[in-house]
Every structure is written in C-alpha cells, then in structure tokens.
Amino acid sequence: MMSRSEAGTTEAPGSNVRAKSGLNKAILDQGWFEFRRQLAYKLAWNGGYLIAVPPQNTSRTCPCCGHVSADNRRTQECFACVECGFEANADVVGAINVLRAGHARLACADTSPEVGASGQEPTEATIQFSV
C-alpha cells in the first residue's frame, strides 16, 4: 500500500508528490470490506471460496529458508535473503508466501475468511480458489 508521503520538503517537494497524493487518496477511499465481501460472494457463486491470511511479513520472509528480516528487502522491488542468499522480486516472494499460508489453512480445513477485524484498509492478504 502506498500511503506514505513522497520524499521532499515544502520548498523543494519530491517529483511525484502530487501524483502520489492522488493515488494515496484513491487507495484509502476504497471500501475494502465491501470489495472483500463481493469477492467472497462471487467466488462462492462460482463454486470457489476465499481464504484470508495475515499479511504480516509476507514480503520479508524467505520462501527458501524461512528467515524473516526487514534487511531482506533492501529496496521496494528486490528481495535478497541475508541468511541463504535467495534473490527474487519482492512481489513474487510475497505471492509465494501468501499462497503457502493459504495452502496451510486449506490443509487444516480452515477455510473461514474471518482472520482479523475488517476496516477501511485491507487487513489480510487473500488467495482465490475455484473448484
């Protein structure tokens, strides 16, 4: 989520401050609970179900060795494990970890979408399955 401010000062604002401000407003104005409710409804309508998983550390956890560290994310897009040396795009690493967490919940027959409180911003990462 891009809700942090772009770097810069009042006298010399960053180059993308105005564009980022508009994007942040658009993201934060979304009805995330309604989006999730509709997604679960549409999946159920088509024979699937939604599995929600906690998003904490999904892009900081190494999918190879399981090491969790903020140092694994040196930049926004690059993941490099400081423990085993695994390197990949951070979004791919996050997706792998979300998928694994969803598979773990599925293996335990825990398919309830209720993992945490619902609010204005998404609180869980989700996996979509269709059967």
LINNOR-V691858 format. One record per pair of residues at least 4 apart in sequence whose C-alpha atoms are under 6 Angstrom apart, sorted by the first residue. I is the first residue (numbers start at 1). J is the second residue. If there is no record, write none. Layout:
I/J
I/J
This chain:
3/24
6/17
7/14
8/12
8/13
8/14
9/13
16/20
17/21
20/24
25/29
32/120
32/121
32/122
40/50
43/48
43/49
44/48
44/49
47/131
48/129
48/130
48/131
49/129
50/128
51/111
51/113
51/126
51/127
52/113
52/124
52/125
52/126
53/124
53/125
53/126
54/124
55/124
55/125
57/61
58/94
58/97
59/90
59/93
59/94
60/68
60/69
60/70
60/72
61/66
61/67
61/68
62/66
62/67
72/79
72/80
72/81
72/82
73/79
77/89
77/90
78/89
78/90
79/87
79/88
79/89
79/90
80/86
80/87
81/85
81/86
103/107
105/110
106/110
